[in-house]
Amino acid sequence: MICGFHTRDIHQCPTCEDAVFINTRNRFVLSHLGAMRVLCPNNCGSETVTRDNLIYHIDHCPVPCPKCKQPVAPMEKSAHMRNCPEAMVRCEKCRAKVRRRVLRSGEHKLFCPIECPNKCGAAVAPVKQKEHDEVCPMKTVSCSAARCRCPWAGPRKLCVAHEVDCPYVKLMPMLDELLRHNAALQREVDELTQQLAAAKAPPPLPPPPARPAFVCTHVT
């Protein structure tokens, strides 16, 4: 036997010299402490949590997910984060980080850069394609004299070289004047056609004669 007062200073058995681990805790007190009701640190409001069951309760007590705010038990957090709609994931095409729900809904496809369909080598988001087409060197465009019936069409980067030697571009001032004159003549023809149609139309029928007003001559 060893005096309880000295147990705190003994780390080795004086007889066999083995290491000594002496438990001086009172089992009766520990039993009562373990049965005590305590508050859950997650503020779940449970009133049935004991000290002995606190660790198990914390592992199963739902807490709001930091991303989507849905209640999730800590032991299920890893599985939840693999499907959390608000978790950030990488797009396999552009490698940008986006929310999982945005990637699943297909909304990200509108902003995910893809190769320009004009084969210019630029990566352009679909929502920016129309804006890019205004400057894309490989976009198919028409000659500036197309309104004068120039049939040329090709990449924008070749348009300037074409217009240097294009006969339609050189004749465009004169052709524009002819087109304006033709348009004025066409408007005049349309007005004369309307006047001729109005002249050939039959005259409107006269209105029916007014009926005489009925006057009562009966005397009472």
VENRAVEN-V812413 format. One record per residue. N is the residue number from 1. D_CENTER is the distance of its C-alpha to the mean C-alpha in whole Angstrom. Layout:
BEGIN
n->N d_center->D_CENTER
n->N d_center->D_CENTER
END
This chain:
BEGIN
n->1 d_center->76
n->2 d_center->75
n->3 d_center->75
n->4 d_center->72
n->5 d_center->72
n->6 d_center->72
n->7 d_center->69
n->8 d_center->67
n->9 d_center->69
n->10 d_center->69
n->11 d_center->67
n->12 d_center->69
n->13 d_center->72
n->14 d_center->75
n->15 d_center->77
n->16 d_center->75
n->17 d_center->72
n->18 d_center->69
n->19 d_center->66
n->20 d_center->66
n->21 d_center->63
n->22 d_center->64
n->23 d_center->62
n->24 d_center->64
n->25 d_center->61
n->26 d_center->62
n->27 d_center->61
n->28 d_center->62
n->29 d_center->60
n->30 d_center->57
n->31 d_center->57
n->32 d_center->57
n->33 d_center->54
n->34 d_center->52
n->35 d_center->53
n->36 d_center->52
n->37 d_center->48
n->38 d_center->46
n->39 d_center->42
n->40 d_center->39
n->41 d_center->38
n->42 d_center->34
n->43 d_center->36
n->44 d_center->35
n->45 d_center->38
n->46 d_center->40
n->47 d_center->44
n->48 d_center->45
n->49 d_center->44
n->50 d_center->47
n->51 d_center->48
n->52 d_center->48
n->53 d_center->45
n->54 d_center->43
n->55 d_center->41
n->56 d_center->41
n->57 d_center->39
n->58 d_center->37
n->59 d_center->36
n->60 d_center->35
n->61 d_center->34
n->62 d_center->30
n->63 d_center->28
n->64 d_center->25
n->65 d_center->22
n->66 d_center->21
n->67 d_center->18
n->68 d_center->17
n->69 d_center->20
n->70 d_center->22
n->71 d_center->26
n->72 d_center->26
n->73 d_center->30
n->74 d_center->30
n->75 d_center->32
n->76 d_center->29
n->77 d_center->26
n->78 d_center->26
n->79 d_center->25
n->80 d_center->23
n->81 d_center->21
n->82 d_center->21
n->83 d_center->19
n->84 d_center->17
n->85 d_center->14
n->86 d_center->13
n->87 d_center->15
n->88 d_center->14
n->89 d_center->15
n->90 d_center->15
n->91 d_center->13
n->92 d_center->17
n->93 d_center->16
n->94 d_center->15
n->95 d_center->16
n->96 d_center->14
n->97 d_center->13
n->98 d_center->10
n->99 d_center->10
n->100 d_center->11
n->101 d_center->9
n->102 d_center->6
n->103 d_center->8
n->104 d_center->10
n->105 d_center->8
n->106 d_center->8
n->107 d_center->4
n->108 d_center->5
n->109 d_center->8
n->110 d_center->7
n->111 d_center->8
n->112 d_center->10
n->113 d_center->14
n->114 d_center->16
n->115 d_center->20
n->116 d_center->21
n->117 d_center->22
n->118 d_center->25
n->119 d_center->26
n->120 d_center->26
n->121 d_center->25
n->122 d_center->22
n->123 d_center->19
n->124 d_center->16
n->125 d_center->13
n->126 d_center->12
n->127 d_center->11
n->128 d_center->14
n->129 d_center->17
n->130 d_center->18
n->131 d_center->19
n->132 d_center->20
n->133 d_center->22
n->134 d_center->24
n->135 d_center->26
n->136 d_center->26
n->137 d_center->29
n->138 d_center->29
n->139 d_center->27
n->140 d_center->30
n->141 d_center->32
n->142 d_center->35
n->143 d_center->38
n->144 d_center->38
n->145 d_center->41
n->146 d_center->39
n->147 d_center->40
n->148 d_center->44
n->149 d_center->43
n->150 d_center->43
n->151 d_center->41
n->152 d_center->40
n->153 d_center->36
n->154 d_center->35
n->155 d_center->33
n->156 d_center->32
n->157 d_center->34
n->158 d_center->37
n->159 d_center->37
n->160 d_center->39
n->161 d_center->42
n->162 d_center->42
n->163 d_center->42
n->164 d_center->45
n->165 d_center->47
n->166 d_center->46
n->167 d_center->49
n->168 d_center->47
n->169 d_center->45
n->170 d_center->49
n->171 d_center->50
n->172 d_center->47
n->173 d_center->49
n->174 d_center->51
n->175 d_center->49
n->176 d_center->47
n->177 d_center->50
n->178 d_center->51
n->179 d_center->48
n->180 d_center->48
n->181 d_center->52
n->182 d_center->51
n->183 d_center->48
n->184 d_center->50
n->185 d_center->53
n->186 d_center->50
n->187 d_center->50
n->188 d_center->54
n->189 d_center->54
n->190 d_center->51
n->191 d_center->53
n->192 d_center->57
n->193 d_center->55
n->194 d_center->54
n->195 d_center->58
n->196 d_center->60
n->197 d_center->58
n->198 d_center->58
n->199 d_center->62
n->200 d_center->63
n->201 d_center->61
n->202 d_center->64
n->203 d_center->65
n->204 d_center->63
n->205 d_center->66
n->206 d_center->68
n->207 d_center->67
n->208 d_center->69
n->209 d_center->72
n->210 d_center->72
n->211 d_center->73
n->212 d_center->76
n->213 d_center->75
n->214 d_center->77
n->215 d_center->80
n->216 d_center->82
n->217 d_center->85
n->218 d_center->86
n->219 d_center->88
n->220 d_center->88
END
